[in-house]
Amino acid sequence: MANRQTVGIRLALVFAVLAGTLFSKMALAENTRVTMKTTQGDIIIQLDAERAPQTVRNFLQYVDDGFYSNTLFHRVIEGFMIQGGGFTTDYQRKPTRPPVSNEAYNGLQNNRYTIAMARTTAPHSATSQFFINSENNRNLNHTNTSQRGWGYTVFGKVVEGKNIVDTISQVPTGSGGPFSRDAPVEPVIILSVERLGTAQAQSNDTANGVTKVEGSATAEQN
């Protein structure tokens, strides 16, 4: 009888640990989804905190600070990507925190509808600007640790609102602010970016009340 009780207790402990692990993973997934509200519609993005921990932590700090509210998708290239997260609606550059390390070696690819960090030609220069790939952009993937081979860090993917990404990627572009080309003629504004749980809670409350370099496209931070 004692042995059976011991086995039962051990099994209960194992199931408790497994259940705790499952709930922790579910909580992590929930905490790393964000809603990006734009003038073209909403985009929900699942962030990969496991494979791009520093990048996701950096991005979420900007999210929690409200940094992205009323900023522009200032650079749109059809068949390539849509880029934002650095300029106000009147094209003023926003001050940022120090750059984060490049995590493009994480195995995540710059495939269509993934989100990645924009940067300068320096591999470890990403701050707040990001881009969403509107096509598979293999040339942006990590290949080696040379300056040209570092690539661009993918840190999540669009899970809802892919049609919004497509719509934004096809808007007419031209000159705008300091840019001589690739700026949407009609501004595409990021109204806010919020963790999904926060956005849902507020919604419930309301209801209750890449520059071209040597012939290849890159996603450089402007």
C-alpha positions in Angstrom: 0.0 0.0 0.0 2.8 2.4 1.0 4.6 1.7 -2.3 1.4 2.4 -4.3 1.0 5.7 -2.4 4.6 6.6 -3.1 4.2 5.9 -6.8 1.0 7.9 -6.9 2.6 10.9 -5.3 5.5 10.7 -7.7 3.2 10.5 -10.7 1.2 13.5 -9.4 4.5 15.5 -9.1 5.5 14.6 -12.6 2.1 15.7 -14.0 2.3 18.9 -12.0 5.7 19.7 -13.4 4.6 18.9 -17.0 1.5 21.0 -16.5 3.5 23.9 -15.1 5.9 23.7 -18.1 3.0 23.7 -20.5 1.3 26.7 -18.8 4.6 28.6 -18.7 5.1 28.1 -22.5 1.5 29.2 -23.1 2.0 32.3 -20.9 5.3 33.1 -22.7 3.5 32.8 -26.1 0.7 35.1 -24.9 3.1 37.6 -23.5 5.1 37.8 -26.7 2.2 38.6 -29.1 1.7 42.2 -30.0 -1.0 44.1 -31.9 0.2 46.7 -34.3 -2.6 49.1 -35.1 -2.1 51.0 -38.4 -4.2 53.4 -40.5 -4.5 50.4 -42.9 -5.7 47.9 -40.3 -4.4 45.7 -37.5 -1.4 43.3 -37.6 -0.8 40.7 -34.9 2.7 39.6 -34.5 4.1 36.5 -32.7 7.5 37.3 -31.3 10.1 34.6 -30.8 11.6 35.3 -27.4 13.3 31.9 -27.3 15.4 32.3 -30.4 15.9 36.0 -30.4 15.8 36.9 -26.7 17.8 40.2 -26.7 16.0 41.5 -29.8 12.5 40.7 -28.4 13.4 42.2 -25.1 14.6 45.4 -26.8 11.5 45.5 -29.0 9.1 45.0 -26.1 10.7 47.7 -24.1 10.0 50.2 -27.0 6.4 48.7 -27.1 5.9 49.1 -23.3 7.2 52.7 -23.5 4.7 53.6 -26.2 7.6 54.5 -28.5 5.9 53.3 -31.7 2.7 55.2 -31.2 2.1 57.7 -34.1 5.2 56.7 -36.1 5.4 56.0 -39.8 6.0 53.1 -42.1 8.4 55.5 -43.8 9.9 53.1 -46.3 7.9 50.7 -48.5 9.4 48.7 -51.4 6.9 46.5 -53.2 8.2 42.9 -53.5 10.6 43.5 -50.7 9.6 44.9 -47.3 7.8 47.6 -45.3 9.9 49.5 -42.8 9.0 51.6 -39.8 9.6 52.4 -36.2 11.9 55.4 -36.3 10.1 58.5 -37.5 7.2 60.6 -36.2 4.3 61.5 -38.6 6.2 64.7 -39.6 9.4 62.7 -40.3 11.2 63.7 -37.2 13.7 61.0 -36.1 12.9 59.6 -32.7 15.8 59.3 -30.1 16.5 55.6 -29.3 18.3 53.5 -26.7 21.7 52.0 -27.5 21.8 49.3 -30.2 21.4 45.6 -29.6 23.6 42.7 -30.6 22.8 41.0 -34.0 21.0 37.7 -33.4 20.6 36.8 -37.1 22.5 33.5 -36.5 19.4 32.2 -34.7 18.3 30.1 -37.7 15.2 32.2 -38.4 14.9 33.2 -42.0 13.8 36.4 -43.7 10.7 34.8 -45.2 7.5 36.5 -46.2 5.6 38.0 -43.3 8.4 37.7 -40.8 9.5 40.8 -38.8 13.2 41.7 -38.5 15.4 44.5 -37.3 16.6 47.2 -39.6 20.1 48.5 -39.1 22.9 50.5 -40.7 25.8 48.7 -42.5 27.3 48.0 -39.1 26.1 44.5 -38.0 25.3 45.4 -34.4 23.5 48.7 -34.9 19.8 47.9 -34.7 17.8 50.1 -32.3 14.1 50.7 -32.8 13.5 50.3 -36.5 12.1 47.1 -37.9 10.7 45.8 -41.2 8.2 43.2 -42.2 9.3 41.1 -45.2 6.6 41.1 -48.0 8.5 38.4 -49.9 11.1 35.7 -49.1 14.4 37.7 -48.9 17.1 35.1 -48.7 19.8 37.8 -49.3 19.0 39.2 -45.9 19.7 36.0 -44.0 22.8 35.3 -41.9 25.6 33.4 -43.7 28.8 34.2 -41.8 30.2 36.8 -39.4 31.7 39.1 -42.0 30.2 42.5 -42.3 28.3 41.5 -45.4 27.4 38.1 -44.1 25.8 39.0 -40.7 22.3 39.4 -42.1 19.3 40.9 -40.4 17.7 39.5 -37.2 14.3 37.9 -37.6 12.5 37.9 -34.3 8.9 37.0 -35.1 6.2 36.6 -37.7 2.8 38.0 -38.6 0.0 35.6 -37.5 -3.0 37.8 -38.4 -3.3 40.7 -40.8 -1.1 39.4 -43.6 -3.6 41.1 -46.0 -2.7 44.4 -44.2 1.0 43.8 -44.9 0.2 43.2 -48.5 -1.9 46.3 -48.7 0.8 48.5 -47.2 3.4 46.9 -49.5 1.5 48.1 -52.5 0.8 51.7 -51.6 2.1 54.4 -54.1 5.4 55.8 -53.0 7.6 58.8 -53.7 9.5 61.4 -51.9 8.7 62.3 -48.3 10.4 64.1 -45.5 14.2 63.5 -45.9 13.7 60.6 -48.3 13.8 61.1 -52.1 11.9 57.8 -52.7 10.1 54.8 -51.2 8.0 56.9 -48.8 4.3 56.3 -49.0 2.6 59.2 -50.8 -0.4 58.9 -48.3 1.2 58.4 -44.9 0.8 54.9 -43.4 0.8 55.5 -39.6 1.4 53.1 -36.8 -1.1 54.2 -34.3 0.1 52.0 -31.5 1.9 48.7 -30.8 0.8 46.9 -27.6 1.2 43.5 -26.1 -1.8 41.5 -27.1 -3.2 41.0 -23.6 -3.0 44.8 -23.0 -4.8 45.6 -26.3 -7.5 43.0 -25.5 -8.1 44.4 -22.0 -8.4 47.9 -23.3 -10.8 46.7 -26.1 -12.9 45.0 -23.4 -12.9 48.2 -21.3 -14.1 50.2 -24.4 -16.8 47.6 -25.1 -17.9 48.0 -21.6 -17.6 51.5 -22.4 16.7 49.0 -47.3 18.8 50.9 -49.4 20.3 49.4 -52.6 23.9 48.4 -52.2 26.0 47.0 -55.1 22.9 45.9 -56.9 21.3 44.0 -54.0 18.5 45.2 -51.7 19.2 45.6 -48.0 17.1 46.7 -45.1 19.3 49.4 -43.7 18.1 51.7 -40.9 17.5 55.2 -42.2 
